[in-house]
Amino acid sequence: MTGEREPAGCLTGVVRAVALVVVVPVRFVWELLAVVLRPVGVLVDWVGRMVGLVLYGVFVWPLVMLGRYVLGPIGRVLVVAPLRWLYRVVLAPVGRAVLIAAEWLFGYLVVVPVRALYRYVLAPVGRAAAWLGRYLLVIPSVWIWRTALFPVLREIGRAIVWAWCLGRRVWRFVVVRPCRWVRREVWWLVKAEAGRVLREVRRALLG
């Protein structure tokens, strides 16, 4: 039993020795660096902020002030105000004059010719075409319909109706009535006699 516990005890001792020699010093150095470098990090952050403020005060803030109080007023005086004056005094009147001229040109070059074309060309041509169509097509077509086509078609219709009625009468007298007479006077008698003969034969054969 004692011989089995000795290797475990030696291994434990070696591990503890390595921990004391390596791990403990490394952890001590790490904690020491953390304690020492934390103020250094705070100092570096503060120095960075100060440098940023200094750079902003030296470079950015003068440019902002220059643009706000120097370049802005100069631009409004030397650029914006002349452009406004140019638009109000020159461009707007010129634009209105151009629009008026374009409207006048459109009216006299397009509207007036179109109106004249409609009044003196298209309207007379349309009225003439309507008159010609009325007197050359509509009135002759109505006259032909009333005097020729309608009477002919009416007589044809009447002839068709008369022929239909006559055909029905001929069919009735030629086909229907003879068929009825044959059925009544011949077929029913033959059918009755044939039935009687068949009954007599059945009675004779079967008793």
C-alpha positions in Angstrom: 0.0 0.0 0.0 2.8 2.4 0.8 4.6 1.6 -2.4 1.5 2.6 -4.5 1.2 6.0 -2.8 4.8 7.2 -3.3 4.6 8.0 -7.1 1.5 10.2 -6.6 3.1 12.0 -3.8 6.2 12.7 -5.9 4.1 13.9 -8.8 2.2 16.3 -6.5 5.4 17.7 -5.2 6.7 18.3 -8.7 3.5 20.1 -9.8 3.6 22.3 -6.7 7.3 23.1 -7.3 6.6 24.0 -11.0 3.6 26.2 -9.8 5.8 28.0 -7.3 8.6 28.5 -9.7 6.6 29.5 -12.9 3.0 30.2 -12.3 3.3 32.3 -9.1 6.0 34.7 -10.5 4.1 35.1 -13.8 0.9 35.9 -12.0 2.7 38.3 -9.7 4.3 40.1 -12.6 0.9 40.3 -14.4 -0.9 41.8 -11.4 2.0 44.2 -11.0 1.8 45.3 -14.6 -1.9 45.7 -14.3 -1.5 47.9 -11.3 1.3 49.9 -12.9 -0.2 50.2 -16.4 -3.7 51.2 -15.4 -2.6 54.8 -14.4 -0.5 54.8 -17.5 -3.6 54.0 -19.6 -5.6 56.7 -17.9 -2.7 59.2 -18.5 -2.5 58.2 -22.2 -6.2 58.7 -22.6 -6.1 62.1 -20.9 -3.1 63.1 -23.0 -5.0 62.0 -26.2 -8.0 64.0 -25.3 -5.9 67.1 -24.6 -4.0 66.7 -27.8 -7.4 66.4 -29.6 -8.6 69.6 -27.9 -5.4 71.4 -28.8 -5.6 70.2 -32.5 -9.3 71.2 -32.7 -8.4 74.6 -31.2 -5.5 75.2 -33.5 -6.8 73.9 -36.8 -10.6 73.2 -36.8 -12.0 76.0 -34.7 -10.2 78.8 -36.6 -11.4 77.3 -39.9 -15.0 77.2 -38.5 -14.8 80.7 -37.3 -13.2 81.8 -40.6 -16.0 80.2 -42.6 -18.8 81.6 -40.3 -17.6 85.2 -39.8 -15.4 85.8 -42.9 -16.0 83.6 -45.8 -19.8 83.3 -45.2 -20.5 87.1 -45.2 -18.0 87.6 -48.1 -19.8 84.8 -50.1 -23.2 86.4 -49.4 -22.0 89.8 -50.4 -19.8 88.8 -53.4 -21.8 85.8 -54.7 -25.3 85.4 -53.3 -26.3 89.0 -53.5 -25.0 89.5 -57.1 -26.7 86.3 -58.2 -30.0 87.4 -56.6 -29.7 90.8 -58.3 -28.9 89.1 -61.6 -31.9 86.8 -61.4 -34.3 89.6 -60.3 -33.1 92.3 -62.8 -31.9 90.2 -65.7 -32.8 86.6 -65.8 -36.5 86.9 -64.6 -37.4 89.7 -67.1 -35.6 87.9 -69.9 -37.4 84.6 -69.0 -40.7 86.4 -69.0 -40.0 88.1 -72.3 -38.9 84.7 -73.8 -42.1 83.1 -72.6 -44.2 85.9 -73.9 -42.4 85.8 -77.3 -42.8 82.0 -77.4 -46.5 82.2 -76.6 -46.9 84.9 -79.3 -45.0 82.9 -81.9 -47.0 79.7 -81.0 -50.2 81.6 -81.3 -49.4 83.2 -84.7 -47.5 80.3 -86.2 -49.6 77.4 -85.0 -53.0 78.4 -83.5 -53.9 81.0 -86.1 -53.0 78.7 -89.1 -54.8 75.8 -87.6 -57.9 77.8 -87.0 -57.8 79.2 -90.5 -57.2 75.7 -91.9 -60.3 74.4 -90.0 -62.5 77.4 -90.9 -61.7 77.8 -94.5 -60.7 74.2 -95.6 -61.7 71.4 -93.2 -65.1 72.7 -92.3 -66.2 73.4 -95.9 -64.8 70.1 -97.1 -66.6 68.4 -94.3 -69.9 70.1 -95.1 -69.5 69.3 -98.8 -68.7 65.7 -98.0 -71.8 65.5 -95.8 -74.0 67.0 -98.5 -72.6 64.7 -101.2 -73.0 61.7 -98.9 -76.6 62.7 -98.1 -77.7 63.3 -101.7 -75.5 60.7 -103.4 -75.7 57.8 -100.9 -78.3 58.2 -98.2 -81.3 59.6 -100.2 -80.8 57.2 -103.2 -80.3 54.2 -100.8 -83.5 55.1 -98.9 -85.4 55.5 -102.2 -84.1 52.2 -103.5 -85.1 50.5 -100.3 -88.6 51.9 -100.2 -89.4 51.5 -103.9 -87.6 48.4 -104.8 -85.9 46.3 -102.1 -88.6 46.5 -99.4 -91.5 45.6 -101.7 -89.6 42.7 -103.3 -88.5 41.4 -100.0 -92.0 41.8 -98.6 -93.5 39.8 -101.5 -90.7 37.2 -101.2 -91.6 36.8 -97.5 -95.3 36.5 -98.3 -94.5 33.9 -101.0 -92.4 31.9 -98.5 -95.2 32.0 -95.9 -97.8 31.0 -98.5 -95.6 28.2 -99.8 -95.1 27.0 -96.2 -98.8 27.0 -95.5 -99.5 25.3 -98.8 -96.8 22.7 -98.2 -98.2 22.0 -94.8 -101.7 21.4 -96.3 -100.3 19.2 -99.1 -98.3 17.2 -96.6 -101.3 16.8 -94.5 -103.5 15.6 -97.3 -100.9 13.6 -99.2 -99.0 12.0 -96.3 -100.6 12.4 -92.9 -104.2 11.5 -93.8 -103.3 8.4 -95.9 -101.0 7.2 -93.2 -103.7 7.6 -90.6 -106.2 5.8 -92.8 -103.7 2.9 -93.5 -103.0 2.6 -89.8 -106.6 2.7 -88.8 -108.2 0.6 -91.6 -105.3 -1.7 -92.5 -102.7 -2.0 -89.8 -104.9 -2.2 -86.8 -107.1 -4.9 -88.6 -104.1 -6.9 -89.7 -102.6 -6.6 -86.2 -105.9 -7.7 -84.6 -106.2 -10.6 -87.0 -102.6 -11.7 -86.5 -103.1 -11.6 -82.8 -106.3 -13.7 -83.0 -104.5 -16.3 -85.3 -101.6 -16.5 -82.9 -103.9 -17.1 -80.0 -105.7 -19.9 -81.9 -102.4 -21.5 -82.8 -101.1 -21.3 -79.2 -104.4 -22.7 -77.9 -104.3 -25.6 -80.4 -100.6 -26.4 -79.6 -100.8 -26.0 -75.8 -104.4 -27.0 -75.2 
